[in-house]
Amino acid sequence: MAEVDELPTRWEVELEFVQSLANIQYVNWLAQNDYLADPAFVNYLKYLNYWKDAKYAKYVVYPNCLHILTLLQSEEFRKSIVNPELINSLMNDMVKRWQSAEEPIDLLEERKEDDEKKLSPQKVYPRDLSTETPSIQVDEP
């Protein structure tokens, strides 16, 4: 008789989904397919904020996903993520974060300055997010 594979737990499914938010093209796809406009989905994103707690964040392999999860709490960001310039800006920010992991930089402030030059005012990040940098403390093994 064939062995039945165990289904993933809810915790595993949620961890995988949260980490998928580090893929900007996927987040853009969610917006283009109106998931980010669905109130039930927005509530689910709100619920997933528990992953920012250190006892859960230590399992996250792609910490940038928590930054994107924070940005997705903003309706303005959810509407703006379809903008190709914003997508490119976010992807460039990720590269900067990876390149300078030992040197913290304020990417939200840099992006705000870049966006103010490139985009119309309604395409810029909400003011309250431009000054907040998500911080996550993870227990060291």
N, C-alpha and C positions, 0 to 999 in steps of 0.2 A: 504494500500500500504506500502511496506517495506521501511524503511529509508535507504538512500544510505550513506555509510561511505565516509567522505571526504578523498581524497587522500592527502598524506603528501606533504608539500611544498618542493621546491628544497632545501631551507635552512635546513629543517628537515632531508632530505635525506643525504645531505652533512655532517651535524653534526653527524648523525648516522654512516656514513661511516668512517669519521675521527676517531671517537671514537673506531670503530672496529679495528683500527690499534694498539690499546693497546693489542690486542690478538696476541701474537707472532706466535701461531700455524696458525692463519688465514693469517698472513703476509707470513709465510712459504708456505702455500697453494697457495697464489697468485704467489709466485716465481716458485713453482713446476708446475703450470699450465700456465706459460709463460706470465702472465699479466705484470710482472715487466720488461719484455723485449719488450713489446709493446710500441712504441713511443707515441701513442695516450694516453695510460694509464699513462705513465711517465709525459706527459704534464698535465694530469688531477691532478696528485700528486703535480706538480708544482703550478698549479692554487689553490689548496687547502691550500697553505701556508698562505692565508689570515686569517685562523683560529688562527694563532699565535698572531694576533693583539689583544690587551687587550679587545677591544669592542666585539670581538667574543669569545675569549678564556674564558671569564667569564661564558659561557654556557657549557663548556666542563666539564664533570664529571670525566673523566679519563685523567688527564694531561699528563700521560706518552705517550699517543697517539701522542701528539705534538712532543715529543722527537723522536719517531719512524718516524713520518712524516719528520722530519729534516734529519734523517739518510737515509731515502728512496730517498732523493735528490741525493745521491751518487750512481753512477753506480756500483762501487765496492761493496758497501753494498748490493745493489739489487742482485748482483750475489752471494754474500757470505751468504745470509740469508738461503740458502738451507743446509748449514753446520750444523749438529746437535750440534756440540760443541758451535757454535755461538748462536744458539737458546737457549741452556741451560744457557749460559752466560747471555744473555739478560733477561731471565726469573729470574735468580738469582739476577740480578741487580734490577729488579722490586721489588722483595721481600725485598731487602736491603732498597730501597727507602721507601717502606711502613713501615718497621720496624723503620726507623730512620727519620720520617717525620719532627721532630723538630730539627734534627741535619743534616744540609746539608753536603753531602759528594761528592767527585769528582769521580763518578762512571766510567766516561769515562777513566780517568787516571788509575783506578784500572783494568778495563777491558783490557786496552791496555797492562798493565804489565802481566795480566793473559794470554792473547791471545799470547803474544810474547813467553811465555813459552810453550803453548799448540799447537799453530797452525803454519803452514808454513807462511813465510812473505806475500804471496799473500792473505792470509785469514784474516790478521789483518786489523782493521779499517783504512780508509784513514787518513793520518797525519793531514789534516786540521780539521777533525771532532774530533780527539782525544783531541784537546785543546779547543773545543767549547762546552760549556754546554748551551743548550737552556734555556733562561730565559723568563718567562712570568709574566707580572704584571697584576693582576686582581683587578678590583675595588671592594672594600669591600662594602657589602650592608649597 
